[in-house]
Amino acid sequence: MKNKLAPELISAAMIGVGFGLIGNHVHEKWHRLGREAFLARESQYFEKLYAAQVSLLHEILIWTLAVLVAYAVFKGLAVLIAKVFE
């Protein structure tokens, strides 16, 4: 059995870098647009997503789907990187 730790670590690092880049982009965008634009967007976000009641089953299904997609991306990257290492 081949060691698959290195491809999985590289895959996790790539996903971490991707999230870091996205987070930095969001931070820079709101820094550029300013406090009032950020607060207006957050108010709209609250009204759209949090003001209405959502069922527990709906939340569980959505988060399960999100985690499955994230896991599939992680494993897909790991398999691709493992192929490169062969």
C-alpha positions in Angstrom: 0.0 0.0 0.0 1.5 3.3 -1.0 1.7 6.2 1.3 -1.2 8.6 0.6 -0.4 11.1 3.3 1.7 13.5 1.2 -1.0 13.9 -1.5 -3.7 14.5 1.2 -1.5 17.0 3.0 -0.8 18.9 -0.3 -4.6 18.7 -1.1 -5.5 20.1 2.3 -2.9 22.8 1.9 -4.2 23.8 -1.5 -7.7 24.0 -0.2 -6.4 26.1 2.7 -4.6 28.5 0.3 -7.8 28.8 -1.7 -9.8 29.7 1.3 -7.1 32.1 2.4 -7.2 33.8 -1.0 -11.0 34.0 -1.0 -10.9 35.5 2.6 -8.3 38.0 1.6 -10.4 39.0 -1.5 -13.5 39.5 0.6 -11.6 41.5 3.2 -10.0 43.8 0.5 -13.4 44.3 -1.2 -15.1 45.5 2.0 -12.1 47.5 3.0 -12.4 49.3 -0.4 -16.2 49.7 -0.3 -16.3 50.9 3.3 -18.3 50.4 6.5 -21.7 51.6 5.3 -21.7 49.3 2.3 -20.7 46.4 4.5 -23.5 47.1 7.0 -26.1 47.5 4.3 -25.0 44.2 2.7 -25.1 42.4 6.1 -28.6 43.8 6.8 -29.8 42.4 3.5 -28.1 39.1 4.2 -29.8 38.9 7.6 -33.2 39.6 6.1 -32.7 37.0 3.4 -31.2 34.1 5.4 -31.8 34.6 9.1 -35.1 36.4 9.6 -37.2 33.5 8.4 -37.6 30.3 10.3 -35.8 27.3 8.8 -36.5 23.7 9.7 -33.8 21.6 11.4 -34.1 18.9 8.7 -33.4 21.5 6.0 -30.3 22.7 7.8 -29.0 19.2 8.3 -29.5 18.3 4.6 -27.9 21.5 3.4 -24.8 21.1 5.6 -24.5 17.4 4.8 -24.5 18.2 1.1 -21.9 21.0 1.6 -19.6 18.6 3.6 -20.0 15.9 1.0 -19.1 18.3 -1.8 -16.1 19.6 0.2 -14.9 16.0 0.9 -15.3 15.1 -2.8 -13.2 18.1 -3.8 -10.5 17.2 -1.2 -10.4 13.5 -2.2 -10.4 14.4 -5.9 -7.4 16.7 -5.5 -5.6 14.1 -3.4 -6.2 11.5 -6.1 -4.9 13.9 -8.8 -1.8 14.7 -6.8 -1.2 11.0 -6.0 -1.3 10.4 -9.8 1.3 13.1 -10.3 3.6 11.5 -7.7 3.5 8.1 -9.3 
